[in-house]
Amino acid sequence: MPSQDVQGHLTPAEALAESLGIEHLTLFANGTLALLTALQVLRITGEVITTPYSFVATAHSLL
């Protein structure tokens, strides 16, 4: 059963997870944080190839 805030409403992450029918969901403030988290969780090391036509934060998250 999802937790509820003070007014009894689901948090945005819980409401989205419920509507998608999934158990776990994490929301991020931006794509850089999502990339950093994914790289750290997956323990990706070494060379990572990306497109040169991407936002600078993509390359920055790989440093």
Contacts in CASP RR format, 6 or more apart in sequence:
PFRMAT RR
TARGET T0000
AUTHOR 0000-0000-0000
METHOD contacts of the structure
MODEL  1
MPSQDVQGHLTPAEALAESLGIEHLTLFANGTLALLTALQVLRITGEVIT
TPYSFVATAHSLL
2 10 0 8 1.000
2 11 0 8 1.000
2 14 0 8 1.000
2 17 0 8 1.000
2 18 0 8 1.000
3 11 0 8 1.000
3 14 0 8 1.000
4 10 0 8 1.000
4 11 0 8 1.000
5 11 0 8 1.000
10 18 0 8 1.000
12 27 0 8 1.000
13 25 0 8 1.000
13 26 0 8 1.000
13 27 0 8 1.000
14 25 0 8 1.000
16 25 0 8 1.000
16 27 0 8 1.000
17 23 0 8 1.000
17 24 0 8 1.000
17 25 0 8 1.000
26 37 0 8 1.000
28 34 0 8 1.000
28 37 0 8 1.000
30 57 0 8 1.000
31 57 0 8 1.000
32 57 0 8 1.000
32 58 0 8 1.000
32 60 0 8 1.000
32 61 0 8 1.000
35 57 0 8 1.000
35 58 0 8 1.000
35 61 0 8 1.000
35 62 0 8 1.000
36 61 0 8 1.000
39 48 0 8 1.000
39 61 0 8 1.000
39 62 0 8 1.000
48 62 0 8 1.000
50 58 0 8 1.000
50 59 0 8 1.000
50 62 0 8 1.000
END
